[in-house]
Amino acid sequence: MAIIDVEELARTLPAGKTVAGIDPGTTTIGLAVSDRNLSFAHPRAVIMRKKFSLDAAALLSALARDEVYALAIGLPVNMDGSEGPRAQASRAFARNLSKLTEIPFLFWDERLSTVAAERTLIEMDFSRKRRETKIDSAAAAFILQGVLDRLRALRRPA
């Protein structure tokens, strides 16, 4: 599996390519993709989980459409920094997906990303029902925006 860190991504990312972020949940996969300038994370439609082969095909198709170079996977670590069953499930998802693609992965600490995404949707006056359909992609966008902000800091001349 090609796992990279954000510093390596900053060194190897070709101009004009995008980066995606996912929030792999048990029932959905939230997806967001950057613009080509790597400034903003744009939420995409969630992928409803069915079985891994179908989920992977839908995700890889979406990544190909947006010419994604690398994929940031939200890693749900506990507040004390330890990894529980959900983090292990995210790592297993990445391990299985890596058998189907050459796209490099990086794991990104997603602590409180869903909370932040929900607050944003509430501030935008989304109804509870509408928030349910948007929360996972909004969380993926929050994860990806963290990666993009770090990339921008690493690429800034000293």
Phi and psi in radians as a Rosetta constraint file:
Dihedral C 1 N 2 CA 2 C 2 CIRCULARHARMONIC -1.531 0.35
Dihedral N 2 CA 2 C 2 N 3 CIRCULARHARMONIC 1.633 0.35
Dihedral C 2 N 3 CA 3 C 3 CIRCULARHARMONIC -1.805 0.35
Dihedral N 3 CA 3 C 3 N 4 CIRCULARHARMONIC 2.231 0.35
Dihedral C 3 N 4 CA 4 C 4 CIRCULARHARMONIC -2.126 0.35
Dihedral N 4 CA 4 C 4 N 5 CIRCULARHARMONIC 2.889 0.35
Dihedral C 4 N 5 CA 5 C 5 CIRCULARHARMONIC -1.848 0.35
Dihedral N 5 CA 5 C 5 N 6 CIRCULARHARMONIC 3.011 0.35
Dihedral C 5 N 6 CA 6 C 6 CIRCULARHARMONIC -1.153 0.35
Dihedral N 6 CA 6 C 6 N 7 CIRCULARHARMONIC -0.527 0.35
Dihedral C 6 N 7 CA 7 C 7 CIRCULARHARMONIC -1.150 0.35
Dihedral N 7 CA 7 C 7 N 8 CIRCULARHARMONIC -0.753 0.35
Dihedral C 7 N 8 CA 8 C 8 CIRCULARHARMONIC -1.140 0.35
Dihedral N 8 CA 8 C 8 N 9 CIRCULARHARMONIC -0.683 0.35
Dihedral C 8 N 9 CA 9 C 9 CIRCULARHARMONIC -1.054 0.35
Dihedral N 9 CA 9 C 9 N 10 CIRCULARHARMONIC -0.732 0.35
Dihedral C 9 N 10 CA 10 C 10 CIRCULARHARMONIC -1.068 0.35
Dihedral N 10 CA 10 C 10 N 11 CIRCULARHARMONIC -0.613 0.35
Dihedral C 10 N 11 CA 11 C 11 CIRCULARHARMONIC -1.352 0.35
Dihedral N 11 CA 11 C 11 N 12 CIRCULARHARMONIC -0.541 0.35
Dihedral C 11 N 12 CA 12 C 12 CIRCULARHARMONIC -1.871 0.35
Dihedral N 12 CA 12 C 12 N 13 CIRCULARHARMONIC -0.204 0.35
Dihedral C 12 N 13 CA 13 C 13 CIRCULARHARMONIC -1.172 0.35
Dihedral N 13 CA 13 C 13 N 14 CIRCULARHARMONIC 2.031 0.35
Dihedral C 13 N 14 CA 14 C 14 CIRCULARHARMONIC -1.227 0.35
Dihedral N 14 CA 14 C 14 N 15 CIRCULARHARMONIC 2.625 0.35
Dihedral C 14 N 15 CA 15 C 15 CIRCULARHARMONIC -1.080 0.35
Dihedral N 15 CA 15 C 15 N 16 CIRCULARHARMONIC 2.475 0.35
Dihedral C 15 N 16 CA 16 C 16 CIRCULARHARMONIC 1.494 0.35
Dihedral N 16 CA 16 C 16 N 17 CIRCULARHARMONIC -0.069 0.35
Dihedral C 16 N 17 CA 17 C 17 CIRCULARHARMONIC -1.615 0.35
Dihedral N 17 CA 17 C 17 N 18 CIRCULARHARMONIC 2.852 0.35
Dihedral C 17 N 18 CA 18 C 18 CIRCULARHARMONIC -1.976 0.35
Dihedral N 18 CA 18 C 18 N 19 CIRCULARHARMONIC 2.924 0.35
Dihedral C 18 N 19 CA 19 C 19 CIRCULARHARMONIC -2.176 0.35
Dihedral N 19 CA 19 C 19 N 20 CIRCULARHARMONIC 2.486 0.35
Dihedral C 19 N 20 CA 20 C 20 CIRCULARHARMONIC -2.011 0.35
Dihedral N 20 CA 20 C 20 N 21 CIRCULARHARMONIC 2.741 0.35
Dihedral C 20 N 21 CA 21 C 21 CIRCULARHARMONIC -2.237 0.35
Dihedral N 21 CA 21 C 21 N 22 CIRCULARHARMONIC 2.458 0.35
Dihedral C 21 N 22 CA 22 C 22 CIRCULARHARMONIC -2.245 0.35
Dihedral N 22 CA 22 C 22 N 23 CIRCULARHARMONIC 2.639 0.35
Dihedral C 22 N 23 CA 23 C 23 CIRCULARHARMONIC -2.097 0.35
Dihedral N 23 CA 23 C 23 N 24 CIRCULARHARMONIC 1.591 0.35
Dihedral C 23 N 24 CA 24 C 24 CIRCULARHARMONIC -1.370 0.35
Dihedral N 24 CA 24 C 24 N 25 CIRCULARHARMONIC 1.943 0.35
Dihedral C 24 N 25 CA 25 C 25 CIRCULARHARMONIC -1.824 0.35
Dihedral N 25 CA 25 C 25 N 26 CIRCULARHARMONIC -3.058 0.35
Dihedral C 25 N 26 CA 26 C 26 CIRCULARHARMONIC -1.395 0.35
Dihedral N 26 CA 26 C 26 N 27 CIRCULARHARMONIC -0.496 0.35
Dihedral C 26 N 27 CA 27 C 27 CIRCULARHARMONIC -1.974 0.35
Dihedral N 27 CA 27 C 27 N 28 CIRCULARHARMONIC -0.350 0.35
Dihedral C 27 N 28 CA 28 C 28 CIRCULARHARMONIC -2.474 0.35
Dihedral N 28 CA 28 C 28 N 29 CIRCULARHARMONIC 2.853 0.35
Dihedral C 28 N 29 CA 29 C 29 CIRCULARHARMONIC -2.104 0.35
Dihedral N 29 CA 29 C 29 N 30 CIRCULARHARMONIC 1.977 0.35
Dihedral C 29 N 30 CA 30 C 30 CIRCULARHARMONIC -1.347 0.35
Dihedral N 30 CA 30 C 30 N 31 CIRCULARHARMONIC 2.453 0.35
Dihedral C 30 N 31 CA 31 C 31 CIRCULARHARMONIC -2.348 0.35
Dihedral N 31 CA 31 C 31 N 32 CIRCULARHARMONIC 2.421 0.35
Dihedral C 31 N 32 CA 32 C 32 CIRCULARHARMONIC -2.479 0.35
Dihedral N 32 CA 32 C 32 N 33 CIRCULARHARMONIC 2.609 0.35
Dihedral C 32 N 33 CA 33 C 33 CIRCULARHARMONIC -2.313 0.35
Dihedral N 33 CA 33 C 33 N 34 CIRCULARHARMONIC 2.475 0.35
Dihedral C 33 N 34 CA 34 C 34 CIRCULARHARMONIC -1.352 0.35
Dihedral N 34 CA 34 C 34 N 35 CIRCULARHARMONIC 2.868 0.35
Dihedral C 34 N 35 CA 35 C 35 CIRCULARHARMONIC -1.390 0.35
Dihedral N 35 CA 35 C 35 N 36 CIRCULARHARMONIC 3.002 0.35
Dihedral C 35 N 36 CA 36 C 36 CIRCULARHARMONIC -1.248 0.35
Dihedral N 36 CA 36 C 36 N 37 CIRCULARHARMONIC -0.296 0.35
Dihedral C 36 N 37 CA 37 C 37 CIRCULARHARMONIC -1.527 0.35
Dihedral N 37 CA 37 C 37 N 38 CIRCULARHARMONIC -0.048 0.35
Dihedral C 37 N 38 CA 38 C 38 CIRCULARHARMONIC 1.049 0.35
Dihedral N 38 CA 38 C 38 N 39 CIRCULARHARMONIC 0.651 0.35
Dihedral C 38 N 39 CA 39 C 39 CIRCULARHARMONIC -1.756 0.35
Dihedral N 39 CA 39 C 39 N 40 CIRCULARHARMONIC -0.707 0.35
Dihedral C 39 N 40 CA 40 C 40 CIRCULARHARMONIC -2.279 0.35
Dihedral N 40 CA 40 C 40 N 41 CIRCULARHARMONIC 2.526 0.35
Dihedral C 40 N 41 CA 41 C 41 CIRCULARHARMONIC -1.659 0.35
Dihedral N 41 CA 41 C 41 N 42 CIRCULARHARMONIC 2.202 0.35
Dihedral C 41 N 42 CA 42 C 42 CIRCULARHARMONIC -1.942 0.35
Dihedral N 42 CA 42 C 42 N 43 CIRCULARHARMONIC 2.052 0.35
Dihedral C 42 N 43 CA 43 C 43 CIRCULARHARMONIC -1.082 0.35
Dihedral N 43 CA 43 C 43 N 44 CIRCULARHARMONIC 2.522 0.35
Dihedral C 43 N 44 CA 44 C 44 CIRCULARHARMONIC -2.037 0.35
Dihedral N 44 CA 44 C 44 N 45 CIRCULARHARMONIC 3.013 0.35
Dihedral C 44 N 45 CA 45 C 45 CIRCULARHARMONIC -1.086 0.35
Dihedral N 45 CA 45 C 45 N 46 CIRCULARHARMONIC 2.496 0.35
Dihedral C 45 N 46 CA 46 C 46 CIRCULARHARMONIC -1.210 0.35
Dihedral N 46 CA 46 C 46 N 47 CIRCULARHARMONIC 2.697 0.35
Dihedral C 46 N 47 CA 47 C 47 CIRCULARHARMONIC -1.798 0.35
Dihedral N 47 CA 47 C 47 N 48 CIRCULARHARMONIC 2.094 0.35
Dihedral C 47 N 48 CA 48 C 48 CIRCULARHARMONIC -1.335 0.35
Dihedral N 48 CA 48 C 48 N 49 CIRCULARHARMONIC 2.201 0.35
Dihedral C 48 N 49 CA 49 C 49 CIRCULARHARMONIC -1.276 0.35
Dihedral N 49 CA 49 C 49 N 50 CIRCULARHARMONIC 2.339 0.35
Dihedral C 49 N 50 CA 50 C 50 CIRCULARHARMONIC -2.160 0.35
Dihedral N 50 CA 50 C 50 N 51 CIRCULARHARMONIC -1.329 0.35
Dihedral C 50 N 51 CA 51 C 51 CIRCULARHARMONIC -2.461 0.35
Dihedral N 51 CA 51 C 51 N 52 CIRCULARHARMONIC 2.784 0.35
Dihedral C 51 N 52 CA 52 C 52 CIRCULARHARMONIC -0.954 0.35
Dihedral N 52 CA 52 C 52 N 53 CIRCULARHARMONIC -0.785 0.35
Dihedral C 52 N 53 CA 53 C 53 CIRCULARHARMONIC -1.060 0.35
Dihedral N 53 CA 53 C 53 N 54 CIRCULARHARMONIC -0.698 0.35
Dihedral C 53 N 54 CA 54 C 54 CIRCULARHARMONIC -1.251 0.35
Dihedral N 54 CA 54 C 54 N 55 CIRCULARHARMONIC -0.705 0.35
Dihedral C 54 N 55 CA 55 C 55 CIRCULARHARMONIC -1.085 0.35
Dihedral N 55 CA 55 C 55 N 56 CIRCULARHARMONIC -0.801 0.35
Dihedral C 55 N 56 CA 56 C 56 CIRCULARHARMONIC -1.125 0.35
Dihedral N 56 CA 56 C 56 N 57 CIRCULARHARMONIC -0.732 0.35
Dihedral C 56 N 57 CA 57 C 57 CIRCULARHARMONIC -1.083 0.35
Dihedral N 57 CA 57 C 57 N 58 CIRCULARHARMONIC -0.769 0.35
Dihedral C 57 N 58 CA 58 C 58 CIRCULARHARMONIC -1.131 0.35
Dihedral N 58 CA 58 C 58 N 59 CIRCULARHARMONIC -0.746 0.35
Dihedral C 58 N 59 CA 59 C 59 CIRCULARHARMONIC -1.156 0.35
Dihedral N 59 CA 59 C 59 N 60 CIRCULARHARMONIC -0.834 0.35
Dihedral C 59 N 60 CA 60 C 60 CIRCULARHARMONIC -1.120 0.35
Dihedral N 60 CA 60 C 60 N 61 CIRCULARHARMONIC -0.608 0.35
Dihedral C 60 N 61 CA 61 C 61 CIRCULARHARMONIC -1.115 0.35
Dihedral N 61 CA 61 C 61 N 62 CIRCULARHARMONIC -0.772 0.35
Dihedral C 61 N 62 CA 62 C 62 CIRCULARHARMONIC -1.115 0.35
Dihedral N 62 CA 62 C 62 N 63 CIRCULARHARMONIC -0.711 0.35
Dihedral C 62 N 63 CA 63 C 63 CIRCULARHARMONIC -1.147 0.35
Dihedral N 63 CA 63 C 63 N 64 CIRCULARHARMONIC -0.683 0.35
Dihedral C 63 N 64 CA 64 C 64 CIRCULARHARMONIC -1.135 0.35
Dihedral N 64 CA 64 C 64 N 65 CIRCULARHARMONIC -0.709 0.35
Dihedral C 64 N 65 CA 65 C 65 CIRCULARHARMONIC -1.018 0.35
Dihedral N 65 CA 65 C 65 N 66 CIRCULARHARMONIC -0.641 0.35
Dihedral C 65 N 66 CA 66 C 66 CIRCULARHARMONIC -1.697 0.35
Dihedral N 66 CA 66 C 66 N 67 CIRCULARHARMONIC 0.196 0.35
Dihedral C 66 N 67 CA 67 C 67 CIRCULARHARMONIC 0.852 0.35
Dihedral N 67 CA 67 C 67 N 68 CIRCULARHARMONIC 0.913 0.35
Dihedral C 67 N 68 CA 68 C 68 CIRCULARHARMONIC -1.320 0.35
Dihedral N 68 CA 68 C 68 N 69 CIRCULARHARMONIC 2.257 0.35
Dihedral C 68 N 69 CA 69 C 69 CIRCULARHARMONIC -1.550 0.35
Dihedral N 69 CA 69 C 69 N 70 CIRCULARHARMONIC -0.683 0.35
Dihedral C 69 N 70 CA 70 C 70 CIRCULARHARMONIC -2.479 0.35
Dihedral N 70 CA 70 C 70 N 71 CIRCULARHARMONIC 2.749 0.35
Dihedral C 70 N 71 CA 71 C 71 CIRCULARHARMONIC -2.187 0.35
Dihedral N 71 CA 71 C 71 N 72 CIRCULARHARMONIC 2.103 0.35
Dihedral C 71 N 72 CA 72 C 72 CIRCULARHARMONIC -1.618 0.35
Dihedral N 72 CA 72 C 72 N 73 CIRCULARHARMONIC 2.139 0.35
Dihedral C 72 N 73 CA 73 C 73 CIRCULARHARMONIC -1.873 0.35
Dihedral N 73 CA 73 C 73 N 74 CIRCULARHARMONIC 2.160 0.35
Dihedral C 73 N 74 CA 74 C 74 CIRCULARHARMONIC -1.120 0.35
Dihedral N 74 CA 74 C 74 N 75 CIRCULARHARMONIC 2.241 0.35
Dihedral C 74 N 75 CA 75 C 75 CIRCULARHARMONIC -1.923 0.35
Dihedral N 75 CA 75 C 75 N 76 CIRCULARHARMONIC 1.895 0.35
Dihedral C 75 N 76 CA 76 C 76 CIRCULARHARMONIC -1.402 0.35
Dihedral N 76 CA 76 C 76 N 77 CIRCULARHARMONIC 1.425 0.35
Dihedral C 76 N 77 CA 77 C 77 CIRCULARHARMONIC -1.422 0.35
Dihedral N 77 CA 77 C 77 N 78 CIRCULARHARMONIC 2.726 0.35
Dihedral C 77 N 78 CA 78 C 78 CIRCULARHARMONIC -1.248 0.35
Dihedral N 78 CA 78 C 78 N 79 CIRCULARHARMONIC 2.866 0.35
Dihedral C 78 N 79 CA 79 C 79 CIRCULARHARMONIC -1.057 0.35
Dihedral N 79 CA 79 C 79 N 80 CIRCULARHARMONIC -0.465 0.35
Dihedral C 79 N 80 CA 80 C 80 CIRCULARHARMONIC -1.509 0.35
Dihedral N 80 CA 80 C 80 N 81 CIRCULARHARMONIC 0.064 0.35
Dihedral C 80 N 81 CA 81 C 81 CIRCULARHARMONIC 1.590 0.35
Dihedral N 81 CA 81 C 81 N 82 CIRCULARHARMONIC -0.114 0.35
Dihedral C 81 N 82 CA 82 C 82 CIRCULARHARMONIC -1.383 0.35
Dihedral N 82 CA 82 C 82 N 83 CIRCULARHARMONIC 2.809 0.35
Dihedral C 82 N 83 CA 83 C 83 CIRCULARHARMONIC -1.850 0.35
Dihedral N 83 CA 83 C 83 N 84 CIRCULARHARMONIC 2.254 0.35
Dihedral C 83 N 84 CA 84 C 84 CIRCULARHARMONIC -1.867 0.35
Dihedral N 84 CA 84 C 84 N 85 CIRCULARHARMONIC -2.841 0.35
Dihedral C 84 N 85 CA 85 C 85 CIRCULARHARMONIC -1.050 0.35
Dihedral N 85 CA 85 C 85 N 86 CIRCULARHARMONIC -0.635 0.35
Dihedral C 85 N 86 CA 86 C 86 CIRCULARHARMONIC -1.179 0.35
Dihedral N 86 CA 86 C 86 N 87 CIRCULARHARMONIC -0.666 0.35
Dihedral C 86 N 87 CA 87 C 87 CIRCULARHARMONIC -1.157 0.35
Dihedral N 87 CA 87 C 87 N 88 CIRCULARHARMONIC -0.701 0.35
Dihedral C 87 N 88 CA 88 C 88 CIRCULARHARMONIC -1.103 0.35
Dihedral N 88 CA 88 C 88 N 89 CIRCULARHARMONIC -0.666 0.35
Dihedral C 88 N 89 CA 89 C 89 CIRCULARHARMONIC -1.146 0.35
Dihedral N 89 CA 89 C 89 N 90 CIRCULARHARMONIC -0.683 0.35
Dihedral C 89 N 90 CA 90 C 90 CIRCULARHARMONIC -1.136 0.35
Dihedral N 90 CA 90 C 90 N 91 CIRCULARHARMONIC -0.722 0.35
Dihedral C 90 N 91 CA 91 C 91 CIRCULARHARMONIC -1.128 0.35
Dihedral N 91 CA 91 C 91 N 92 CIRCULARHARMONIC -0.693 0.35
Dihedral C 91 N 92 CA 92 C 92 CIRCULARHARMONIC -1.143 0.35
Dihedral N 92 CA 92 C 92 N 93 CIRCULARHARMONIC -0.712 0.35
Dihedral C 92 N 93 CA 93 C 93 CIRCULARHARMONIC -1.028 0.35
Dihedral N 93 CA 93 C 93 N 94 CIRCULARHARMONIC -0.816 0.35
Dihedral C 93 N 94 CA 94 C 94 CIRCULARHARMONIC -1.105 0.35
Dihedral N 94 CA 94 C 94 N 95 CIRCULARHARMONIC -0.740 0.35
Dihedral C 94 N 95 CA 95 C 95 CIRCULARHARMONIC -1.052 0.35
Dihedral N 95 CA 95 C 95 N 96 CIRCULARHARMONIC -0.780 0.35
Dihedral C 95 N 96 CA 96 C 96 CIRCULARHARMONIC -1.208 0.35
Dihedral N 96 CA 96 C 96 N 97 CIRCULARHARMONIC -0.687 0.35
Dihedral C 96 N 97 CA 97 C 97 CIRCULARHARMONIC -1.171 0.35
Dihedral N 97 CA 97 C 97 N 98 CIRCULARHARMONIC -0.612 0.35
Dihedral C 97 N 98 CA 98 C 98 CIRCULARHARMONIC -1.102 0.35
Dihedral N 98 CA 98 C 98 N 99 CIRCULARHARMONIC -0.369 0.35
Dihedral C 98 N 99 CA 99 C 99 CIRCULARHARMONIC -1.290 0.35
Dihedral N 99 CA 99 C 99 N 100 CIRCULARHARMONIC -0.226 0.35
Dihedral C 99 N 100 CA 100 C 100 CIRCULARHARMONIC -1.929 0.35
Dihedral N 100 CA 100 C 100 N 101 CIRCULARHARMONIC -0.084 0.35
Dihedral C 100 N 101 CA 101 C 101 CIRCULARHARMONIC -2.656 0.35
Dihedral N 101 CA 101 C 101 N 102 CIRCULARHARMONIC 2.761 0.35
Dihedral C 101 N 102 CA 102 C 102 CIRCULARHARMONIC -1.673 0.35
Dihedral N 102 CA 102 C 102 N 103 CIRCULARHARMONIC -0.029 0.35
Dihedral C 102 N 103 CA 103 C 103 CIRCULARHARMONIC -1.074 0.35
Dihedral N 103 CA 103 C 103 N 104 CIRCULARHARMONIC 2.212 0.35
Dihedral C 103 N 104 CA 104 C 104 CIRCULARHARMONIC -1.289 0.35
Dihedral N 104 CA 104 C 104 N 105 CIRCULARHARMONIC 2.622 0.35
Dihedral C 104 N 105 CA 105 C 105 CIRCULARHARMONIC -1.971 0.35
Dihedral N 105 CA 105 C 105 N 106 CIRCULARHARMONIC 2.622 0.35
Dihedral C 105 N 106 CA 106 C 106 CIRCULARHARMONIC -2.375 0.35
Dihedral N 106 CA 106 C 106 N 107 CIRCULARHARMONIC 2.506 0.35
Dihedral C 106 N 107 CA 107 C 107 CIRCULARHARMONIC -1.644 0.35
Dihedral N 107 CA 107 C 107 N 108 CIRCULARHARMONIC 2.446 0.35
Dihedral C 107 N 108 CA 108 C 108 CIRCULARHARMONIC -2.273 0.35
Dihedral N 108 CA 108 C 108 N 109 CIRCULARHARMONIC 2.232 0.35
Dihedral C 108 N 109 CA 109 C 109 CIRCULARHARMONIC -1.023 0.35
Dihedral N 109 CA 109 C 109 N 110 CIRCULARHARMONIC 2.062 0.35
Dihedral C 109 N 110 CA 110 C 110 CIRCULARHARMONIC -1.844 0.35
Dihedral N 110 CA 110 C 110 N 111 CIRCULARHARMONIC 0.320 0.35
Dihedral C 110 N 111 CA 111 C 111 CIRCULARHARMONIC -0.883 0.35
Dihedral N 111 CA 111 C 111 N 112 CIRCULARHARMONIC 2.230 0.35
Dihedral C 111 N 112 CA 112 C 112 CIRCULARHARMONIC 1.198 0.35
Dihedral N 112 CA 112 C 112 N 113 CIRCULARHARMONIC 0.161 0.35
Dihedral C 112 N 113 CA 113 C 113 CIRCULARHARMONIC -1.136 0.35
Dihedral N 113 CA 113 C 113 N 114 CIRCULARHARMONIC -0.705 0.35
Dihedral C 113 N 114 CA 114 C 114 CIRCULARHARMONIC -1.175 0.35
Dihedral N 114 CA 114 C 114 N 115 CIRCULARHARMONIC -0.666 0.35
Dihedral C 114 N 115 CA 115 C 115 CIRCULARHARMONIC -1.093 0.35
Dihedral N 115 CA 115 C 115 N 116 CIRCULARHARMONIC -0.811 0.35
Dihedral C 115 N 116 CA 116 C 116 CIRCULARHARMONIC -1.117 0.35
Dihedral N 116 CA 116 C 116 N 117 CIRCULARHARMONIC -0.722 0.35
Dihedral C 116 N 117 CA 117 C 117 CIRCULARHARMONIC -1.109 0.35
Dihedral N 117 CA 117 C 117 N 118 CIRCULARHARMONIC -0.740 0.35
Dihedral C 117 N 118 CA 118 C 118 CIRCULARHARMONIC -1.130 0.35
Dihedral N 118 CA 118 C 118 N 119 CIRCULARHARMONIC -0.716 0.35
Dihedral C 118 N 119 CA 119 C 119 CIRCULARHARMONIC -1.032 0.35
Dihedral N 119 CA 119 C 119 N 120 CIRCULARHARMONIC -0.747 0.35
Dihedral C 119 N 120 CA 120 C 120 CIRCULARHARMONIC -1.086 0.35
Dihedral N 120 CA 120 C 120 N 121 CIRCULARHARMONIC -0.778 0.35
Dihedral C 120 N 121 CA 121 C 121 CIRCULARHARMONIC -1.133 0.35
Dihedral N 121 CA 121 C 121 N 122 CIRCULARHARMONIC -0.635 0.35
Dihedral C 121 N 122 CA 122 C 122 CIRCULARHARMONIC -1.131 0.35
Dihedral N 122 CA 122 C 122 N 123 CIRCULARHARMONIC -0.769 0.35
Dihedral C 122 N 123 CA 123 C 123 CIRCULARHARMONIC -1.069 0.35
Dihedral N 123 CA 123 C 123 N 124 CIRCULARHARMONIC -0.504 0.35
Dihedral C 123 N 124 CA 124 C 124 CIRCULARHARMONIC -1.479 0.35
Dihedral N 124 CA 124 C 124 N 125 CIRCULARHARMONIC 0.078 0.35
Dihedral C 124 N 125 CA 125 C 125 CIRCULARHARMONIC 1.135 0.35
Dihedral N 125 CA 125 C 125 N 126 CIRCULARHARMONIC 0.606 0.35
Dihedral C 125 N 126 CA 126 C 126 CIRCULARHARMONIC -1.316 0.35
Dihedral N 126 CA 126 C 126 N 127 CIRCULARHARMONIC 2.417 0.35
Dihedral C 126 N 127 CA 127 C 127 CIRCULARHARMONIC -1.187 0.35
Dihedral N 127 CA 127 C 127 N 128 CIRCULARHARMONIC 2.823 0.35
Dihedral C 127 N 128 CA 128 C 128 CIRCULARHARMONIC -0.988 0.35
Dihedral N 128 CA 128 C 128 N 129 CIRCULARHARMONIC -0.763 0.35
Dihedral C 128 N 129 CA 129 C 129 CIRCULARHARMONIC -1.108 0.35
Dihedral N 129 CA 129 C 129 N 130 CIRCULARHARMONIC -0.752 0.35
Dihedral C 129 N 130 CA 130 C 130 CIRCULARHARMONIC -1.221 0.35
Dihedral N 130 CA 130 C 130 N 131 CIRCULARHARMONIC -0.604 0.35
Dihedral C 130 N 131 CA 131 C 131 CIRCULARHARMONIC -1.068 0.35
Dihedral N 131 CA 131 C 131 N 132 CIRCULARHARMONIC -0.652 0.35
Dihedral C 131 N 132 CA 132 C 132 CIRCULARHARMONIC -1.041 0.35
Dihedral N 132 CA 132 C 132 N 133 CIRCULARHARMONIC -0.583 0.35
Dihedral C 132 N 133 CA 133 C 133 CIRCULARHARMONIC -1.479 0.35
Dihedral N 133 CA 133 C 133 N 134 CIRCULARHARMONIC -0.250 0.35
Dihedral C 133 N 134 CA 134 C 134 CIRCULARHARMONIC -1.948 0.35
Dihedral N 134 CA 134 C 134 N 135 CIRCULARHARMONIC -0.297 0.35
Dihedral C 134 N 135 CA 135 C 135 CIRCULARHARMONIC -1.065 0.35
Dihedral N 135 CA 135 C 135 N 136 CIRCULARHARMONIC -0.711 0.35
Dihedral C 135 N 136 CA 136 C 136 CIRCULARHARMONIC -1.213 0.35
Dihedral N 136 CA 136 C 136 N 137 CIRCULARHARMONIC -0.689 0.35
Dihedral C 136 N 137 CA 137 C 137 CIRCULARHARMONIC -1.265 0.35
Dihedral N 137 CA 137 C 137 N 138 CIRCULARHARMONIC -0.577 0.35
Dihedral C 137 N 138 CA 138 C 138 CIRCULARHARMONIC -1.152 0.35
Dihedral N 138 CA 138 C 138 N 139 CIRCULARHARMONIC -0.676 0.35
Dihedral C 138 N 139 CA 139 C 139 CIRCULARHARMONIC -1.147 0.35
Dihedral N 139 CA 139 C 139 N 140 CIRCULARHARMONIC -0.694 0.35
Dihedral C 139 N 140 CA 140 C 140 CIRCULARHARMONIC -1.085 0.35
Dihedral N 140 CA 140 C 140 N 141 CIRCULARHARMONIC -0.688 0.35
Dihedral C 140 N 141 CA 141 C 141 CIRCULARHARMONIC -1.145 0.35
Dihedral N 141 CA 141 C 141 N 142 CIRCULARHARMONIC -0.677 0.35
Dihedral C 141 N 142 CA 142 C 142 CIRCULARHARMONIC -1.115 0.35
Dihedral N 142 CA 142 C 142 N 143 CIRCULARHARMONIC -0.757 0.35
Dihedral C 142 N 143 CA 143 C 143 CIRCULARHARMONIC -1.058 0.35
Dihedral N 143 CA 143 C 143 N 144 CIRCULARHARMONIC -0.896 0.35
Dihedral C 143 N 144 CA 144 C 144 CIRCULARHARMONIC -1.099 0.35
Dihedral N 144 CA 144 C 144 N 145 CIRCULARHARMONIC -0.687 0.35
Dihedral C 144 N 145 CA 145 C 145 CIRCULARHARMONIC -1.075 0.35
Dihedral N 145 CA 145 C 145 N 146 CIRCULARHARMONIC -0.624 0.35
Dihedral C 145 N 146 CA 146 C 146 CIRCULARHARMONIC -1.061 0.35
Dihedral N 146 CA 146 C 146 N 147 CIRCULARHARMONIC -0.738 0.35
Dihedral C 146 N 147 CA 147 C 147 CIRCULARHARMONIC -1.123 0.35
Dihedral N 147 CA 147 C 147 N 148 CIRCULARHARMONIC -0.806 0.35
Dihedral C 147 N 148 CA 148 C 148 CIRCULARHARMONIC -1.097 0.35
Dihedral N 148 CA 148 C 148 N 149 CIRCULARHARMONIC -0.702 0.35
Dihedral C 148 N 149 CA 149 C 149 CIRCULARHARMONIC -1.108 0.35
Dihedral N 149 CA 149 C 149 N 150 CIRCULARHARMONIC -0.706 0.35
Dihedral C 149 N 150 CA 150 C 150 CIRCULARHARMONIC -1.171 0.35
Dihedral N 150 CA 150 C 150 N 151 CIRCULARHARMONIC -0.726 0.35
Dihedral C 150 N 151 CA 151 C 151 CIRCULARHARMONIC -1.035 0.35
Dihedral N 151 CA 151 C 151 N 152 CIRCULARHARMONIC -0.754 0.35
Dihedral C 151 N 152 CA 152 C 152 CIRCULARHARMONIC -1.081 0.35
Dihedral N 152 CA 152 C 152 N 153 CIRCULARHARMONIC -0.737 0.35
Dihedral C 152 N 153 CA 153 C 153 CIRCULARHARMONIC -1.134 0.35
Dihedral N 153 CA 153 C 153 N 154 CIRCULARHARMONIC -0.672 0.35
Dihedral C 153 N 154 CA 154 C 154 CIRCULARHARMONIC -1.255 0.35
Dihedral N 154 CA 154 C 154 N 155 CIRCULARHARMONIC -0.519 0.35
Dihedral C 154 N 155 CA 155 C 155 CIRCULARHARMONIC -1.534 0.35
Dihedral N 155 CA 155 C 155 N 156 CIRCULARHARMONIC -0.177 0.35
Dihedral C 155 N 156 CA 156 C 156 CIRCULARHARMONIC -1.210 0.35
Dihedral N 156 CA 156 C 156 N 157 CIRCULARHARMONIC 2.311 0.35
Dihedral C 156 N 157 CA 157 C 157 CIRCULARHARMONIC -1.090 0.35
Dihedral N 157 CA 157 C 157 N 158 CIRCULARHARMONIC 2.478 0.35
